[in-house]
Amino acid sequence: MKKVRVAVLCSGGGTNLQAILDSMRAEKIPHGEIALVISNNRNAYALTRARENGIETAVVSRRELGGEFEDVLLSTLAAHGIELVVLAGFLCVLTEKVTRAYAQRIINVHPSLIPSFCGTGYYGLKVHEAALAYGVKVTGATVHYVDEGTDTGPILFQKAVEVQPDDTPKTLQQRVMEQAEWLLLPKAVDDIANGRICVVNGKVKHTNSEN
């Protein structure tokens, strides 16, 4: 079976990228390969992680490219034969031009149980700050397809994480990554690469088929 070519888009450290790399190294994603890592930040440590693993990298920055950003991003993905795009802490909203070109081929990991604490303005520590301010006892992470909205696409997986009484936004962020994000994202990549996920009437359906 041909491996699905994956691009991972990151803006920072790339811890979710590392989780996918670790799963691939452990042969838990046998039908997928990371062919490209893109960042909108030239100083992102995710780029270093990629280079250390022999993965091609590219910097595609809206700040630098302005109105050409979408065209450059799409041409870069096409040049590398990318079939699945994974947003792993990519702090740049993709426009309809990109989401339509890769409809149901872009996934994102969000550090809450959507529809809680999601949408415009909810990213990074801001999500965990909001969860603690609201006083929830359970939070978590969600992997979903990306559509024209913000955190509105069909949900693939969710995993709950308990909030501890002494949590700070940073400790909660770390626990959500360790107990949810780093587990769900590699699983989603594996299931998509194996053809075990499809969307029917706007809802994700899971099958047991392997192609």
FITORDREN-198732 format. One record per residue: residue in three letters; x, y, z of N, C-alpha, C, O in turn. Coordinates in pm, whole numbers, padded with zeros to 5 digits. Each point is the difference from the previous one (the first is absolute). Layout:
BEGIN
REC_ala_X_Y_Z_X_Y_Z_X_Y_Z_X_Y_Z
...
This chain:
BEGIN
REC_met_00084_-00120_00000_-00084_00120_00000_00088_00125_00000_00091_00012_00081
REC_lys_-00120_00079_-00171_00075_00125_-00009_-00022_00085_00125_-00112_00011_00050
REC_lys_00219_00046_-00001_-00012_00084_00119_-00061_00135_-00035_00032_00060_-00102
REC_val_-00121_-00012_00190_-00060_00132_-00016_00103_00105_00037_00061_-00006_00107
REC_arg_-00043_00102_-00195_00099_00107_00023_-00064_00111_00083_-00101_00059_-00039
REC_val_00162_-00032_00153_-00055_00091_00100_00088_00125_00012_00122_-00009_-00001
REC_ala_-00187_00125_00011_00069_00124_00035_-00048_00042_00137_-00121_00003_00026
REC_val_00214_00031_00062_-00035_00048_00134_00034_00148_00006_00113_00040_-00029
REC_leu_-00211_00041_00066_00017_00146_00008_00007_00041_00146_-00091_-00030_00078
REC_cys_00198_00099_-00041_00024_00040_00140_00045_00145_00006_00053_00055_-00097
REC_ser_-00075_00006_00212_00049_00136_00022_00104_00009_00110_00071_00100_00011
REC_gly_-00061_-00205_00071_00087_00007_00117_00091_-00121_00016_00070_-00040_-00093
REC_gly_-00075_-00017_00213_00093_-00106_00036_-00018_-00132_-00072_00096_-00075_-00018
REC_gly_-00219_00046_-00023_-00023_-00123_-00075_-00012_-00124_00086_00043_-00107_-00042
REC_thr_-00100_00118_00161_-00015_-00118_00086_-00098_-00100_-00060_00020_-00121_00012
REC_asn_-00125_00169_-00076_-00092_-00092_-00067_00066_-00064_-00122_-00026_-00116_-00031
REC_leu_00109_00191_-00039_00079_-00058_-00108_00085_-00114_00054_00008_-00106_-00061
REC_gln_00055_00128_00176_00085_-00103_00059_-00081_-00124_00036_00048_-00112_-00014
REC_ala_-00171_00133_00062_-00086_-00114_00034_-00028_-00085_-00124_-00001_-00123_00007
REC_ile_-00022_00189_-00120_-00024_-00074_-00125_00127_-00071_-00043_-00005_-00117_-00040
REC_leu_00119_00185_00047_00128_-00061_-00036_00028_-00123_00086_00044_-00103_-00050
REC_asp_-00070_00114_00180_00024_-00112_00091_-00089_-00119_-00036_00044_-00115_00004
REC_ser_-00169_00145_-00039_-00092_-00108_-00038_00044_-00066_-00129_-00010_-00122_-00014
REC_met_00059_00202_-00080_00049_-00057_-00126_00124_-00085_00025_00016_-00106_-00061
REC_arg_00071_00153_00148_00121_-00076_00031_-00035_-00133_00067_00070_-00099_-00018
REC_ala_-00178_00099_00094_-00045_-00121_00067_-00088_-00087_-00091_-00059_-00099_00044
REC_glu_00050_00139_-00170_-00078_-00072_-00102_-00149_-00008_00036_-00067_-00099_-00031
REC_lys_00018_00204_00097_-00141_00008_00033_-00081_00072_-00109_-00122_00004_00005
REC_ile_00193_00054_-00102_-00066_00064_-00114_00066_-00056_-00126_00069_00073_-00072
REC_pro_-00090_-00200_00045_00076_-00066_-00108_-00031_00050_-00140_00081_-00017_-00091
REC_his_-00197_00080_00073_-00038_00042_-00135_00006_00151_-00020_-00060_00054_-00093
REC_gly_00132_00015_00181_00015_00145_-00014_00145_00041_00014_00078_-00066_00070
REC_glu_-00040_00174_-00137_00135_00055_00014_-00006_00152_00000_-00076_00059_-00077
REC_ile_00155_00003_00163_00008_00145_-00001_00099_00040_-00109_00120_-00023_00011
REC_ala_-00173_00083_-00115_00082_00038_-00115_00046_00146_00008_00092_00040_-00070
REC_leu_-00158_00039_00157_00029_00143_00003_-00047_00059_00132_-00106_-00036_00051
REC_val_00186_00127_00004_-00041_00080_00115_00007_00146_-00041_00102_00048_-00048
REC_ile_-00213_00022_00067_-00010_00142_-00036_-00022_00082_00127_-00075_-00040_00088
REC_ser_00141_00152_-00081_-00026_00094_00109_-00015_00141_-00055_00058_00035_-00104
REC_asn_-00137_00045_00174_-00009_00142_-00034_00098_00082_00083_00002_00123_-00005
REC_asn_00081_-00193_00083_00096_00063_00090_00139_-00058_-00028_00024_-00118_00024
REC_arg_00065_00201_-00075_00134_-00048_-00036_00078_-00055_00119_00092_-00080_-00017
REC_asn_-00128_00122_00138_00072_-00042_00120_-00068_-00116_00073_00041_-00035_00111
REC_ala_-00142_-00023_-00171_-00074_-00108_00066_00092_-00121_00020_00069_-00043_-00093
REC_tyr_-00070_-00011_00214_00083_-00116_00028_-00051_-00123_-00076_00074_-00097_-00020
REC_ala_-00200_00102_-00021_-00055_-00110_-00079_00083_-00024_-00126_00015_-00114_-00044
REC_leu_00038_00220_-00015_00083_-00013_-00120_00129_-00076_00031_00047_-00080_-00081
REC_thr_00008_00106_00199_00120_-00073_00043_-00032_-00148_00020_00078_-00086_-00042
REC_arg_-00190_00057_00105_-00041_-00140_00019_-00009_-00070_-00135_00046_-00113_-00016
REC_ala_-00106_00182_-00080_-00017_-00061_-00132_00136_-00028_-00066_00023_-00110_-00049
REC_arg_00064_00209_00050_00131_-00018_-00064_00081_-00110_00065_00071_-00074_-00068
REC_glu_-00082_00063_00201_00072_-00106_00070_-00051_-00138_-00037_00070_-00100_00019
REC_asn_-00192_00094_-00072_-00058_-00126_-00042_00002_-00018_-00152_-00065_-00090_-00054
REC_gly_00140_00177_-00014_00015_-00014_-00143_-00124_00037_-00080_-00019_-00048_-00112
REC_ile_-00065_00132_00169_-00125_00040_-00066_00018_00138_-00063_00058_00089_00060
REC_glu_-00108_-00074_-00181_00008_00130_-00067_-00084_00104_00074_-00104_-00032_00058
REC_thr_00150_00156_-00061_-00070_00108_00069_-00021_00118_-00094_00068_00014_-00102
REC_ala_-00165_00069_00139_-00026_00123_-00074_-00056_00103_00096_-00071_-00034_00095
REC_val_00102_00160_-00119_-00058_00111_00075_-00095_00073_-00093_00040_00050_-00105
REC_val_-00167_-00046_00146_-00102_00069_-00078_-00072_00093_00096_-00082_-00043_00080
REC_ser_00114_00170_-00088_-00046_00097_00099_-00094_00103_-00063_00033_00065_-00099
REC_arg_-00150_-00052_00158_-00093_00102_-00047_00058_00140_00018_-00023_00089_-00081
REC_arg_00099_-00071_00188_00061_00131_00027_00097_00037_-00111_00009_00117_-00039
REC_glu_00064_-00215_-00012_00097_00027_-00105_-00063_00003_-00138_00042_00078_-00086
REC_leu_-00142_-00161_00064_-00055_-00017_-00134_-00125_00081_-00029_-00034_00025_-00115
REC_gly_-00035_00018_00222_-00122_00078_-00019_-00104_-00077_-00079_-00033_-00114_00035
REC_gly_-00019_00174_-00139_-00106_-00059_-00078_00040_-00123_-00081_-00085_-00068_-00055
REC_glu_00214_00041_00048_00048_-00118_-00073_00008_-00124_00089_00034_-00108_-00047
REC_phe_-00064_00125_00176_00017_-00109_00097_-00070_-00128_-00044_00063_-00107_-00004
REC_glu_-00192_00115_-00028_-00076_-00120_-00034_00056_-00069_-00124_00012_-00122_-00003
REC_asp_00022_00201_-00100_00052_-00059_-00123_00133_-00070_00024_00024_-00109_-00053
REC_val_00062_00170_00132_00130_-00062_00029_-00018_-00126_00084_00067_-00101_-00024
REC_leu_-00158_00107_00121_-00026_-00118_00082_-00051_-00115_-00085_00048_-00113_00011
REC_leu_-00145_00140_-00096_-00058_-00104_-00085_00103_-00056_-00098_00005_-00121_-00022
REC_ser_00076_00208_-00036_00100_-00048_-00095_00107_-00083_00071_00052_-00096_-00057
REC_thr_-00019_00133_00180_00099_-00077_00077_-00053_-00139_00033_00072_-00099_-00011
REC_leu_-00199_00093_00053_-00061_-00130_00029_-00007_-00086_-00126_00031_-00120_00004
REC_ala_-00070_00181_-00114_-00012_-00074_-00126_00135_-00051_-00047_00011_-00113_-00050
REC_ala_00093_00194_00064_00133_-00038_-00045_00053_-00122_00073_00085_-00073_-00052
REC_his_-00134_00051_00174_00045_-00114_00080_-00101_-00115_-00001_00014_-00097_00075
REC_gly_-00115_00109_-00159_-00097_-00109_-00012_-00076_-00029_00128_-00030_-00115_00031
REC_ile_00000_00220_00044_-00064_-00019_00131_-00146_-00042_-00014_-00076_00059_-00077
REC_glu_00039_-00162_00152_-00136_-00053_-00003_-00078_00029_00128_-00123_00001_-00001
REC_leu_00194_00023_00111_-00063_00031_00128_00078_00112_00067_00122_-00007_00012
REC_val_-00194_00109_00033_00061_00113_00070_-00040_-00006_00147_-00118_-00010_00033
REC_val_00218_00016_00055_-00024_-00006_00144_00041_00133_00062_00116_00040_-00007
REC_leu_-00213_00028_00068_00029_00125_00071_00032_-00035_00145_-00086_-00048_00074
REC_ala_00210_00071_-00036_00046_-00039_00134_00058_00122_00069_00122_00018_00007
REC_gly_-00212_00067_00044_00046_00125_00058_00038_00100_-00106_00099_00073_00015
REC_phe_-00176_-00068_-00122_00026_00095_-00109_-00088_00122_00024_-00121_-00004_-00022
REC_leu_00183_00112_00068_-00074_00118_00042_-00024_00097_-00115_00038_00116_00004
REC_cys_-00101_-00169_-00106_-00031_00080_-00119_-00127_-00056_-00060_-00004_-00117_-00040
REC_val_-00099_00198_00033_-00129_-00047_-00050_00007_-00023_-00151_00043_00088_-00075
REC_leu_-00087_-00204_00032_-00002_-00031_-00143_-00129_00051_-00061_-00108_-00015_00058
REC_thr_00118_00075_-00175_-00117_00055_-00065_-00073_-00109_-00078_00047_-00113_-00015
REC_glu_-00164_00151_-00033_-00084_-00093_-00076_00072_-00053_-00124_-00025_-00112_-00043
REC_lys_00113_00191_-00014_00073_-00044_-00119_00081_-00126_00029_00008_-00090_-00083
REC_val_00051_00084_00202_00081_-00116_00039_-00089_-00114_00048_00020_-00115_-00040
REC_thr_-00118_00146_00124_-00083_-00107_00056_-00083_-00070_-00107_-00027_-00120_00010
REC_arg_-00012_00193_-00113_-00076_-00064_-00108_00090_-00084_-00089_-00041_-00105_-00049
REC_ala_00164_00152_00028_00095_-00076_-00082_00035_-00133_00065_00028_-00098_-00069
REC_tyr_-00029_00096_00202_00032_-00122_00075_-00119_-00042_00087_00019_-00039_00115
REC_ala_-00138_00047_-00169_-00120_-00035_00075_00010_-00142_00054_00029_-00095_-00073
REC_gln_-00054_00081_00202_00007_-00128_00070_00137_-00065_-00011_00015_-00122_00008
REC_arg_00084_00208_-00028_00139_-00049_-00001_00089_00087_00090_00122_-00008_-00006
REC_ile_-00186_00091_00091_00072_00079_00100_-00059_-00033_00136_-00122_00007_00018
REC_ile_00207_-00043_00078_-00047_-00022_00136_00075_00093_00095_00111_00044_-00027
REC_asn_-00176_-00016_00139_00056_00089_00101_-00020_-00061_00137_-00099_-00069_00023
REC_val_00193_00093_00067_-00018_-00039_00140_-00024_00126_00081_00077_00096_-00008
REC_his_-00184_-00097_00087_-00036_00117_00083_-00003_-00043_00146_-00055_-00106_00031
REC_pro_00113_00185_00060_00013_-00041_00139_-00123_00026_00088_00011_00059_00108
REC_ser_-00126_-00103_-00155_-00121_00003_00083_-00098_-00100_-00059_00023_-00056_-00108
REC_leu_-00131_00033_00179_-00106_-00086_-00050_-00098_00088_-00077_-00094_00054_00057
REC_ile_00117_-00041_-00187_-00089_00080_-00084_-00143_-00052_00017_-00022_-00121_-00005
REC_pro_-00078_00210_00025_00000_00144_-00030_00039_00092_00115_-00022_00121_-00009
REC_ser_00079_-00172_00116_00043_00087_00110_00134_00065_-00032_00090_-00064_-00055
REC_phe_-00077_00190_00089_00127_00073_-00007_00069_-00016_-00137_00115_-00041_-00009
REC_cys_-00190_00074_-00094_00055_-00009_-00135_-00047_00118_-00082_-00080_00082_00047
REC_gly_00128_-00072_-00169_-00037_00110_-00086_00102_00112_00004_00109_-00016_00054
REC_thr_-00145_00129_-00110_00091_00113_-00011_00052_00044_00136_-00079_00020_00093
REC_gly_00210_-00006_-00080_00062_00047_00123_00039_-00108_00098_00071_00027_00097
REC_tyr_-00116_-00149_-00121_00034_-00111_00090_00114_-00081_-00060_-00021_-00083_-00089
REC_tyr_00142_00106_00139_00116_-00075_-00045_00105_00000_00110_00002_00089_00085
REC_gly_00084_-00190_-00087_00108_-00007_00098_-00049_00006_00143_-00101_-00061_00036
REC_leu_00173_00136_00045_-00034_00011_00142_-00135_00067_00024_-00062_-00020_00104
REC_lys_00016_00099_-00200_-00128_00069_00016_-00115_-00100_00022_-00095_00029_00073
REC_val_00105_-00145_-00137_-00103_-00103_00016_-00003_-00048_00145_-00107_-00012_00059
REC_his_00223_-00015_-00003_00009_-00053_00135_-00032_00107_00105_-00057_-00030_00105
REC_glu_00094_00153_-00134_-00037_00111_00089_-00152_00011_00009_-00055_00021_00108
REC_ala_-00011_-00034_-00222_-00147_00010_-00004_-00064_-00116_00075_-00098_00018_00072
REC_ala_00153_-00138_-00090_-00056_-00117_00068_00010_00014_00151_-00094_-00030_00073
REC_leu_00210_00078_-00025_00017_00018_00144_-00086_00113_00053_-00055_-00009_00110
REC_ala_00042_00116_-00187_-00084_00113_00043_-00146_-00041_00011_-00072_00048_00088
REC_tyr_00029_-00137_-00176_-00140_-00047_00002_-00023_-00100_00112_-00113_-00016_00047
REC_gly_00219_-00051_-00005_-00012_-00094_00111_-00040_-00141_-00040_-00054_-00075_00082
REC_val_00080_00037_-00209_-00036_-00136_-00041_00085_-00103_00074_00114_00028_00038
REC_lys_-00171_-00145_-00020_00071_-00109_00067_00065_-00095_-00100_00089_-00078_00034
REC_val_-00135_00085_-00157_00052_-00086_-00107_00023_00085_-00124_-00085_00079_-00040
REC_thr_00200_-00097_-00021_00029_00062_-00130_00052_-00111_-00090_-00036_-00116_00020
REC_gly_00120_00148_-00118_00050_-00106_-00087_00051_00055_-00131_00043_00115_-00009
REC_ala_-00048_-00201_-00094_00046_00040_-00133_-00090_-00061_-00105_-00066_-00102_00023
REC_thr_00065_00166_-00138_-00082_-00042_-00114_00084_00001_-00127_00075_00094_-00025
REC_val_-00089_-00198_-00055_00054_00001_-00136_-00118_00008_-00095_-00092_-00080_00009
REC_his_00096_00177_-00099_-00113_00021_-00091_00049_00036_-00138_00112_00047_-00018
REC_tyr_-00198_-00069_-00081_00028_00049_-00134_-00014_00151_-00002_-00079_00057_00076
REC_val_00155_00007_-00162_-00003_00146_-00011_-00090_00038_-00117_00015_-00049_-00111
REC_asp_-00110_00138_00140_-00085_00053_-00105_00013_00152_-00004_00100_00054_00047
REC_glu_-00199_00015_-00102_00011_00146_-00017_-00015_00075_00132_00038_00117_00009
REC_gly_-00092_-00181_00094_-00015_00065_00129_00123_-00018_00086_00102_-00053_-00045
REC_thr_-00111_00097_00171_00110_-00016_00095_-00040_-00104_00102_-00088_00023_00083
REC_asp_00153_-00138_-00088_-00029_-00114_00091_-00143_-00051_-00019_-00064_-00041_00097
REC_thr_00015_00043_-00220_-00140_-00038_-00025_-00013_-00127_-00083_-00112_-00047_-00023
REC_gly_00222_-00010_-00024_-00008_-00117_-00087_-00037_-00127_00073_00002_-00004_00123
REC_pro_-00038_-00102_-00198_-00040_-00127_00060_00107_-00055_00096_00119_00005_-00030
REC_ile_-00164_-00057_00144_00090_-00048_00104_00040_-00145_-00025_-00085_-00086_-00024
REC_leu_00216_00060_00028_00050_-00136_-00015_00011_-00070_00135_-00052_-00110_00019
REC_phe_00120_00177_00075_00022_-00060_00132_-00002_00108_00108_00036_00115_-00024
REC_gln_-00077_-00156_00144_00011_00084_00118_00047_-00086_00117_-00030_-00119_00006
REC_lys_00102_00180_00087_00042_-00070_00120_-00004_00097_00117_00052_00111_-00008
REC_ala_-00115_-00155_00116_-00016_00084_00118_00122_-00008_00090_00067_-00103_00009
REC_val_-00039_00215_00059_00110_00009_00096_-00052_00073_00123_-00062_00106_-00011
REC_glu_00086_-00162_00127_-00048_00062_00124_00081_00125_00034_00121_00005_-00021
REC_val_-00190_00095_00072_00064_00122_00049_00029_-00020_00149_-00089_-00040_00075
REC_gln_00211_00067_-00034_00039_-00015_00140_-00017_00133_00074_00013_00107_-00059
REC_pro_-00042_-00114_00190_-00027_00122_00078_00113_00102_-00003_-00024_00120_00008
REC_asp_00149_-00168_-00019_00114_00092_00003_00054_00033_-00139_00111_00051_-00013
REC_asp_-00188_-00080_-00090_00047_00024_-00136_00022_00147_-00030_-00075_00087_00046
REC_thr_00179_-00061_-00123_00021_00129_-00065_-00023_-00022_-00149_-00005_-00115_-00045
REC_pro_-00009_00220_-00032_-00015_-00022_-00144_00113_-00085_-00059_-00025_-00081_-00089
REC_lys_00147_00100_00137_00113_-00075_-00055_-00003_-00147_00039_00026_-00087_-00083
REC_thr_-00059_00057_00209_-00006_-00141_00041_-00116_-00070_-00069_00011_-00117_-00037
REC_leu_-00121_00187_00019_-00114_-00059_-00068_00033_-00023_-00148_-00035_-00103_-00057
REC_gln_00100_00198_-00003_00041_-00014_-00139_00088_-00124_-00019_-00020_-00076_-00094
REC_gln_00116_00058_00185_00090_-00114_-00012_-00075_-00132_00015_00027_-00095_-00074
REC_arg_-00121_00088_00170_-00074_-00124_00021_-00090_-00032_-00118_-00013_-00116_-00039
REC_val_-00049_00218_-00018_-00087_-00021_-00116_00084_-00050_-00118_-00044_-00088_-00075
REC_met_00163_00142_00058_00086_-00050_-00107_00037_-00146_00023_-00015_-00083_-00090
REC_glu_00062_00053_00211_00049_-00134_00029_-00111_-00105_-00002_00020_-00110_-00052
REC_gln_-00136_00143_00107_-00106_-00098_00017_-00100_-00004_-00116_-00079_-00094_-00010
REC_ala_00083_00195_-00076_-00100_00004_-00107_00061_00031_-00137_-00006_-00083_-00090
REC_glu_00064_00202_00075_00047_00041_-00133_00100_-00098_-00061_-00013_-00038_-00117
REC_trp_00112_-00003_00197_00107_-00085_-00054_-00049_-00142_-00029_00070_-00077_-00066
REC_leu_-00188_00043_00114_-00059_-00131_-00029_-00096_00008_-00119_00001_-00086_-00089
REC_leu_-00083_00191_00089_-00105_00010_-00101_00053_00032_-00139_-00046_-00057_-00099
REC_leu_00143_00146_00090_00045_00045_-00132_00066_-00114_-00079_-00035_-00019_-00116
REC_pro_00130_-00056_00175_00054_-00114_-00075_-00106_-00102_-00038_00006_-00058_-00108
REC_lys_-00103_00035_00197_-00107_-00095_-00030_-00082_00047_-00120_-00036_-00079_-00087
REC_ala_00008_00208_00083_-00077_00055_-00112_00076_-00016_-00131_-00058_-00038_-00102
REC_val_00188_00067_00104_00081_-00015_-00122_00001_-00146_-00045_-00013_-00028_-00119
REC_asp_00028_-00063_00215_00002_-00142_-00034_-00133_-00046_-00059_-00003_-00070_-00101
REC_asp_-00107_00109_00164_-00131_-00042_-00049_-00031_00056_-00139_-00057_-00069_-00084
REC_ile_00095_00194_00060_-00022_00059_-00132_00087_-00071_-00104_-00047_-00032_-00108
REC_ala_00173_00009_00142_00091_-00066_-00093_-00046_-00141_-00034_00027_-00051_-00109
REC_asn_-00096_-00013_00202_-00051_-00135_-00020_-00138_-00004_-00063_-00054_-00108_-00024
REC_gly_-00004_00225_-00002_-00132_00004_-00059_-00111_-00040_00094_-00104_-00050_-00042
REC_arg_00126_00073_00172_-00100_-00041_00099_-00094_00113_00040_-00084_-00017_00088
REC_ile_00096_00133_-00155_-00083_00115_00034_-00060_00058_-00127_00068_00015_-00101
REC_cys_-00196_00016_00107_-00066_00071_-00110_-00102_00095_00060_-00035_-00012_00118
REC_val_-00013_00105_-00198_-00100_00097_00046_-00128_-00024_-00078_-00001_00001_-00123
REC_val_-00107_-00022_00198_-00132_-00022_-00060_-00097_00100_00059_-00022_00003_00121
REC_asn_-00037_00079_-00207_-00096_00102_00045_00058_00088_00111_-00069_00034_00096
REC_gly_00196_00003_-00112_00064_00091_00093_00047_-00063_00129_00050_00070_00088
REC_lys_-00064_-00202_-00074_00042_-00071_00121_00109_-00101_-00035_-00003_-00062_-00106
REC_val_00099_00048_00196_00108_-00095_-00020_-00048_-00140_00030_-00061_-00025_00104
REC_lys_00090_-00067_-00195_-00032_-00141_00020_00130_-00079_00007_00091_00020_-00081
REC_his_-00083_-00111_00178_00117_-00083_00017_-00030_-00141_-00049_-00103_-00058_00034
REC_thr_00194_00005_-00115_-00015_-00137_-00051_00122_-00081_00040_00096_00053_00055
REC_asn_-00101_-00181_-00083_00112_-00089_00031_00080_-00039_-00122_00092_-00081_00007
REC_ser_-00128_00142_-00122_00062_-00042_-00125_00143_00054_-00011_00030_00110_00046
REC_glu_00056_-00190_-00108_00137_00042_-00030_00023_-00024_-00148_-00026_-00110_-00050
REC_asn_00074_00211_-00020_00020_-00013_-00143_00147_-00026_-00033_00035_-00014_-00116
